Amino acid sequence: MNRLHFLLPDYTLDNLCSLFGKTRQAYYQHVKYNYRENAAECIILELVKEFRKSDKKLGGRKLQKMVNLRLPENMQIGRDTLFNLLDKEHLKIKRKVRRTKTTFSNHWMNKYPNLIREIVPTAANQIWVSDITYVETKVEGFVYLHLITDAYSRKIVGWFISNTMHADYTANALKMALQSMPYKINGLIHHSDRGCQYCSDRYVKLLQAYGIMISMTENGDPLENAIAERVNGILKMEWIREYQIADLKEAKAIVSNAINVYNNVRPHLSLDYHTPNEAYEMTGEIKRCWKNYYSSKKVVDENGLNISVSDKKNHQQPINS
């Protein structure tokens, strides 16, 4: 015999509800609410798992935006509720940080001033930022990813991966970016750190051949190349470190897929939840969710760029180390 039935043999549902000061209608509403809540959680978790198949480190705020785009209005989930659900299901992202040095700026080659400190780009192909980061493999040790990113849209426009940091490979990433240009470049600034690859004769001449102005960091502060550093971090923390990469060949395939997802699928807080490819086609200042590195002080120069008066005077004057 059912134990509860033995203890309460003559109680109806109405009697049981009255013991707790509730009505039968309240009981059914509670059951219905719990069912709807559990069903909604299951649907949301399935969407989270779907989005994380291609982007294993996709964070909570972006997940909230992407999940809500797939849900009806009466099922929309708030940020804190989603964070609590991710925490309950052990789906929060844990960050791991490892570093190796990829910039060697103590060399004899010419260095250039920082031209972008007070510029706010208002369209694609006004500023490109460049950097080199490493990818660890099991067989070949560290291999190196050379990146060129459009500062306005955050789109990766050029990349190359190699087993050394030789300037030729850095130039290959630049060549890819140049080939992607749909029209003649006018007034473009290339910004990088002071690494020997970017100061090399071959790299500088390639920039000059296309009339691209050269800009470099000046004091070693990562904020001077913040966009490039951020893109490196996103690629490595959200995709690449999820894999046990065997060698350079496998690294190329994984990086290629990661860049495709980054450019075409992943919404960015700094782009008002647009993807880089979407932002690449836009113009005008894009709403950002945190303070931009560039200050708002600017004027428009003869090339149509927003640029400070002080930097305008210093175009392309090399600084000897």
C-alpha positions, 0 to 999 in steps of 0.5 A: 500500500502506498505509504502516503495513502496509508497516512492520509486515506480520506484526503482529497486534493482539495483537503490537502491544498487547504492544509497549506492554505492553497486552492486547487487552482494554485496547485495546478498553476504551480505544477504548470509553472514548474513544468514550463520553467523546467522545459524552458531551462532544457531548451536554453541549455540545448541552445547553449550546447549548440552554440558552444559546439563551434565556440567552446569558450563563448561567454555568458553575455554573448550566449544570452544575446544569441539564445534570446534571438532563438527564443519567443518573447515570453521565454527570454532569459535575463543575464543573471538568470542565465549565469545562475543556470550555467553555474548550476550546470557547471557550464561557466568558463574557466580562464587559463593564462600562459604566456611566452614572449613573441616581441623582441624590440631591442634591435637597431632597425628604425621604429615609427611613432604611434599615429593612432593614439587619438584616432577613432576609426569610423569605417573599415580599412582606416587602421589595421593592427598587427601582432604575433602570438604562439600556438602550442603543438605536441610534436613541433612545440610552439608555432606562431600565428601572424595576424592582421586585424581591421581596427574598426570592425575587428575582422581578421583580414590577414593571417599566416601560421608558421614554425618560426617568427621570421619576417617573411611569414609576417609579410605573408599575413600582410599580403593576404590582407592586401589581397582582400582589399576590394578597392585601392587603399587610401589613408590606411594606417598599419599599427604594430608593436616594435618587433623586428618583423614589423621593422624589417626592410621587407615589411616596411617596403611592402607597406610603403609600396601600397602607400600605407602609413606606419605606426608603432607602439612607443612605451611597451604598454599593451594598451597601445596595441589593445585590439590586436592583443584582444583578438589574440586572446579571443582566438586562443582562449575561446578556441585554440586551447581546447585542442591538443594540437599535433603539429603545424598542419593541424594547427593551420586547420584549427586556426582557419576554422577558428578565424571563420567562426570569429569573423562570421558567427561570434557576436562582439560586445565591442561591436554592439553584438554584430559579427566582424563581417557585419561591422566591416560593411558598416560606417560611423562610430559603433556603440561599444560596451566599454571605454575605447582605448582611443580618446575622442579628441580628433580632427579630420585630415586630408585623407578623411581620417579622424586624427589628432593635430599633434600626430598629424604633424609626425606622419612617417618620421622614423624614430631611431633606437 
